[in-house]
Amino acid sequence: MDTDTRTELEAAAFRRLVAHLQERTDVQNIDLMDLAGFCRNCLSKWYVAAAAERGLDLDYDAVREQVYGMPYSEWKEKYQK
């Protein structure tokens, strides 16, 4: 498999993971951390870190909004138990 195809497939899998987590608002971050060792906030931090490695300065809160599908404060209010 060539590098471009691999990158496209990894990006598609990441987008699907984010969409899945947006759909599963019943799953709390603490549950994810306990079971998988990462959560929505981790994904956001990894995204920002990957951008920084490429010389891009992304706003963490803006990235977190992409991962959550809404502002984090709104998600917490609606879904955090």
KETILUM-624403 format. One record per residue: x, y, z of N, C-alpha, C in turn. Coordinates in steps of 0.02 Angstrom, whole numbers. Example, Ala and Ser with C-alpha at 12.3 -4.5 7.8 and 13.67 -1.06 7.14 Angstrom:
# KETILUM-624403
     n.px     n.py     n.pz    ca.px    ca.py    ca.pz     c.px     c.py     c.pz
      660     -284      390      615     -225      390      660     -165      390
      642     -112      354      684      -53      357      645        2      394
//
This chain:
# KETILUM-624403
     n.px     n.py     n.pz    ca.px    ca.py    ca.pz     c.px     c.py     c.pz
       43      -59        0        0        0        0       45       62        0
       28      110      -43       69      171      -45       52      218       12
       96      265       26       89      311       83       27      354       79
       10      378       20      -49      421       13     -113      382       29
     -118      321        4     -177      280       18     -182      264       92
     -125      247      122     -125      233      194     -148      294      233
     -123      353      216     -143      415      250     -218      428      241
     -244      417      181     -315      427      168     -357      378      210
     -336      316      215     -373      266      254     -370      282      329
     -311      303      352     -305      322      423     -349      382      438
     -349      431      394     -391      490      403     -465      471      404
     -485      427      360     -555      405      358     -573      368      423
     -528      327      447     -541      291      510     -546      340      568
     -503      391      569     -506      442      622     -572      479      619
     -593      499      559     -657      534      552     -715      491      576
     -712      427      561     -765      381      583     -765      373      659
     -706      370      689     -700      366      761     -731      428      794
     -714      487      767     -741      549      794     -817      550      787
     -842      530      728     -915      529      718     -948      480      766
     -917      423      776     -944      373      823     -948      402      894
     -895      435      915     -895      465      983     -946      521      988
     -958      557      934    -1009      609      935    -1079      579      941
    -1088      521      911    -1153      486      915    -1163      454      984
    -1110      433     1016    -1114      397     1079    -1104      444     1138
    -1150      491     1145    -1145      540     1199    -1157      507     1267
    -1183      446     1267    -1193      410     1330    -1127      385     1359
    -1076      381     1317    -1010      358     1340     -972      418     1367
     -957      416     1431     -922      471     1464     -847      464     1452
     -812      521     1454     -739      520     1446     -705      477     1499
     -730      478     1560     -699      438     1612     -705      364     1596
     -761      344     1565     -769      275     1543     -717      257     1490
     -708      302     1443     -658      290     1391     -589      285     1421
     -572      329     1467     -506      328     1499     -496      263     1537
     -546      242     1574     -540      180     1612     -530      119     1568
     -568      116     1513     -567       57     1470     -514       59     1415
     -504      118     1386     -460      122     1327     -397      163     1338
     -395      201     1392     -335      241     1405     -332      306     1367
     -387      325     1335     -391      389     1300     -463      412     1300
     -473      477     1285     -541      504     1282     -545      556     1226
     -601      589     1222     -611      641     1171     -560      697     1179
     -545      715     1241     -495      768     1253     -426      746     1230
     -409      683     1240     -345      657     1216     -341      663     1140
     -394      644     1105     -394      650     1032     -382      722     1011
     -413      768     1046     -405      839     1031     -332      861     1041
     -303      839     1096     -233      856     1111     -186      825     1060
     -199      763     1040     -156      731      990     -160      768      923
     -220      791      906     -230      828      844     -190      893      845
     -194      930      900     -157      992      908      -82      978      906
      -59      925      939       12      907      939       36      889      869
       -4      852      832       15      833      764       21      895      720
      -24      943      730      -20     1006      693       43     1044      712
       58     1046      776      118     1082      799      182     1052      770
      183      986      763      241      953      733      252      974      661
      199      998      630      202     1021      560      204     1097      555
      216     1129      612      222     1202      613      157     1239      612
      102     1205      626       36     1237      627       15     1251      698
      -14     1309      710      -37     1327      776     -113     1325      778
     -140     1270      804     -213     1262      808     -236     1277      879
     -294     1306      884     -324     1321      949     -355     1257      977
     -334     1238     1038     -358     1177     1069     -435     1176     1075
     -464     1231     1096     -537     1233     1104     -573     1225     1038
     -545     1252      984     -575     1244      918     -571     1172      895
     -515     1140      908     -507     1069      889     -554     1026      932
     -558     1042      995     -603     1004     1039     -675     1010     1016
     -693     1068      990     -761     1077      963     -772     1032      902
     -720     1023      862     -725      977      805     -735      905      829
     -699      886      881     -704      817      906     -771      805      939
     -794      853      979     -858      845     1015     -918      859      970
     -908      896      916     -964      913      872    -1003      973      896
     -977     1006      948    -1008     1065      977     -958     1094     1027
     -969     1154     1051     -924     1180     1102     -923     1134     1163
     -864     1126     1192     -856     1080     1248     -903     1098     1306
     -911     1162     1319     -955     1182     1374    -1026     1159     1362
    -1048     1162     1299    -1115     1139     1282    -1121     1063     1290
    -1070     1027     1268    -1070      954     1275    -1074      934     1348
    -1033      968     1390    -1033      953     1461    -1102      964     1491
    -1133     1020     1473    -1199     1036     1500    -1252      985     1479
    -1249      963     1416    -1299      916     1390    -1288      844     1411
    -1224      822     1412    -1212      751     1416    -1168      727     1474
    -1129      770     1504    -1085      746     1558    -1125      732     1620
    -1115      674     1648    -1151      653     1708    -1113      672     1770
//
